[in-house]
Amino acid sequence: MTLTFTVAGKPIPQPRSRSAAGKRPYVSEDHPIRKWRGLVWTACFDETVRRELPRPCYWGKIGMTVLIWGARASADIDNLFKGIADAITGVAYVDDSQIAKLYIERRKADKANPPGAIIEIEEIS
């Protein structure tokens, strides 16, 4: 089974967490990553509902293909992926440690491909 979904919106890289002495790391409530992760989560969740899939969908090793359009040029590709991976934990898979194969590509947005992402997940042996 392959789970594929599209996320519309400006991709935001996962920022470094802030922390106060003796407290857990956090990302501020008003950081744009929160909106982006919400868009990713909603797109994934909606597709699982549409296809009547269990959540999480995958319990074993998975492979992912992520195509990202319109992220800022200075954004690290691994941080772009981390925000996506964190957003769909618990919906697509139990934990992002299940990801055994990964392909990520970043492209410039244009009229045919506005800012957003296409994410494809499949179980692998």
BAZASE-418475 format. One record per atom (N, C-alpha, C): residue in one letter; x, y, z. Coordinates in steps of 0.001 Angstrom, whole numbers, plus 500000, padded with zeros to 6 digits. Example, Ala and Ser with C-alpha at 12.3 -4.5 7.8 and 13.67 -1.06 7.14 Angstrom:
<sites>
a513190494310507800a512300495500507800a513200496700507800s512850497750507080s513670498940507140s512900500030507870
</sites>
This chain:
<sites>
m500835498825500000m500000500000500000m500885501245500000t500502502211499196t501199503493499137t500242504597499552l500702505462500426l499931506623500872l500563507846500236t499785508563499427t500276509769498758t499324510916499065f499882512057499421f499046513228499664f499815514506499316t499060515556499035t499612516845498640t499314517869499722v500303518696500006v500156519763500995v500318521087500268a499312521955500370a499380523283499764a499799524288500832g500802525098500522g501266526114501460g502772526257501407k503272527324501960k504711527611501952k505445526671502913p506346525836502397p507118524938503268p508038525716504215i508017525317505471i508811525975506507i509745524937507132p511038525248507249p511957524298507895p511734524251509405q511992523093509988q511896522926511438q512995523765512080p512645524692512981p513676525512513628p514342524748514772r515440525275515247r516054524724516446r515158525069517623s514995524135518508s514174524369519693s514881525310520651r514111526089521357r514636526951522414r514387526252523738s515181526583524715s514920526019526039s515393526983527114a514674526952528194a515073527714529369a515782526742530307a516596527256531174a517362526411532092a516442525448532833g516753524157532718g516002523134533432g514652522784532841k514309523339531678k513006523063531076k513177522337529744r512088521729529278r512116521000528000r512247521971526829p512912521552525741p513002522398524551p511610522630523957y511431523780523318y510140524112522723y510318525001521502v509253525093520705v509175526030519586v508051526984519937s508275528275519791s507270529257520208s505931529032519500e504865529400520189e503500529191519690e503228529935518385d503905531058518155d503621531865516964d504577531585515799h505440530588515924h506375530275514834h505616529685513643p505942530089512407p505243529592511210p505307528075511015i506272527396511655i506353525935511516i505088525274512043r504471525883513031r503246525296513599r502129525261512556k501972526311511773k500953526325510711k501303525291509642w502581525249509223w503008524298508202w502783522857508660r503192522537509877r502967521174510380r501477520852510449g500661521842510771g499214521636510783g498674521323509400l499187522011508387l498770521739507004l499177520328506581v500406519935506946v500900518593506606v500056517533507312w499818517711508614w499024516759509384w497622516619508790t496990517740508478t495626517722507939t495568517003506601a496517517272505718a496530516615504405a496697515108504561c497592514684505453c497812513262505691c496572512629506322f496049513246507358f494871512722508055f493679512611507096d493433513662506312d492307513651505369d492421512508504371e493650512233503919e493835511135502957e493590509782503621t494007509623504868t493747508354505553t492249508162505789v491545509231506089v490086509153506269v489416508827504944r489815509539503887r489226509318502557r489370507862502128r490532507274502428r490795505891502016r490424504864503087e489877505352504195e489470504490505306e490625503618505811l491776504257506000l492968503562506494l493072503715508006p493698502734508654p493906502867510099p494966503930510372r494962504461511583r495990505415511979r496626504907513256p497936504725513259p498851504925512143p498701503838511072c499066504195509855c498935503285508702c500035502228508677y501228502612509102y502390501738508970y503002501450510339w503367500180510541w504009499755511779w505427499244511540g505758498926510289g507084498421509952g507928499488509273k508989499023508616k509893499941507911k509182500557506713i509487501839506475i508860502552505369i509891503302504544g509494503594503325g510255504457502436g509420505682502140m510063506831502015m509345508072501732m509986508805500568t509127509402499755t509554510321498711t508867511647499012v509642512719499092v509110514035499425v509593515029498379l508650515636497668l508959516689496704l508438517991497282i509312518979497395i508976520244498043i509148521382497034w508117522221496918w508174523388496043w508047524662496864g508895525638496559g508718526978497107g509314527255498463a510177526398498968a510851526705500233a511922527767499969r512246528530500985r513282529548500787r514611528863500447a515397529499499615a516630528906499100a517635528569500199s517616529302501299s518593529071502366s518159527982503359a516966527444503185a516464526424504119a517211525110503923d517674524530505029d518325523220504961d517274522172504620i517593521318503668i516633520310503225i516280519330504348d517238519030505224d516928518111506326d515956518738507323n516032520042507522n515084520709508407n513700520821507770l513650520960506447l512364520941505748l511695519581505953f512484518512505829f511937517173506007f511521516920507454k512311517379508410k512023517101509821k510651517628510227g510281518808509760g508956519345510071g507847518458509532i508041517932508328i507063517023507718i507001515719508501a508162515141508782a508222513857509488a507573513956510862d507839515028511583d507252515205512907d505730515372512826a505263516075511805a503834516365511684a502989515108511496i503508514117510782i502672512949510461i502948511736511344t503798511915512356t504005510846513331t502684510604514053g502308509338514145g501054508986514784g499889508882513824v500017509481512646v498980509381511612v499441508406510538a500601508672509940a501113507791508884a501903506624509479y502661506873510525y503508505845511137y503615506105512629v504091505109513334v504199505203514789v505298506191515179d506466506075514517d507612506909514854d508478507091513625d509107508261513502d509930508496512320d511185507626512262s511471506877513320s512582505922513274s512277504762512320q511021504614511893q510640503576510930q511126503894509519i511501505130509250i511914505540507911i513277504934507612a513303504005506656a514539503307506302a515065503748504934k514219504403504162k514596504843502816k513940506200502596l514733507145502063l514226508501501933l514775509163500676y513859509794499926y514246510606498775y513577511959498952i514372513026498938i513843514386499080i514367515225497927e513491516020497361e513899516944496310e513225518282496545r514003519348496428r513465520704496565r513507521364495195r512393522026494856r512294522697493561r511746524102493757k511985524954492770k511401526291492800k509923526180492454a509116526993493108a507687527019492791a507478527771491480d506436527404490765d506043528100489546d504530527978489403k503989528441488289k502533528398488105k502002526971488119a502744526052487544a502306524651487494a502464523960488849n503432524408489636n503709523811490943n503848524908491994p502736525330492587p502803526373493619p503455525835494889p503775526706495847p504415526254497081p503627525133497768g504367524126498203g503753522988498880g504638521766498788a504023520610498966a504781519359498944a503881518210498504i504508517210497918i503859515937497640i504643514899498424i503929514115499216i504561513126500077i504006511763499745e504902510810499521e504527509430499209e505217508518500216i504432507627500817i504960506710501828i504567505290501437e505519504374501545e505218502975501247e505962502082502226e505343500947502504e505978499959503374e507045499237502578i508184498971503201i509261498240502533i509641497028503372s510258496055502731s510649494828503450s511996494987504089
</sites>
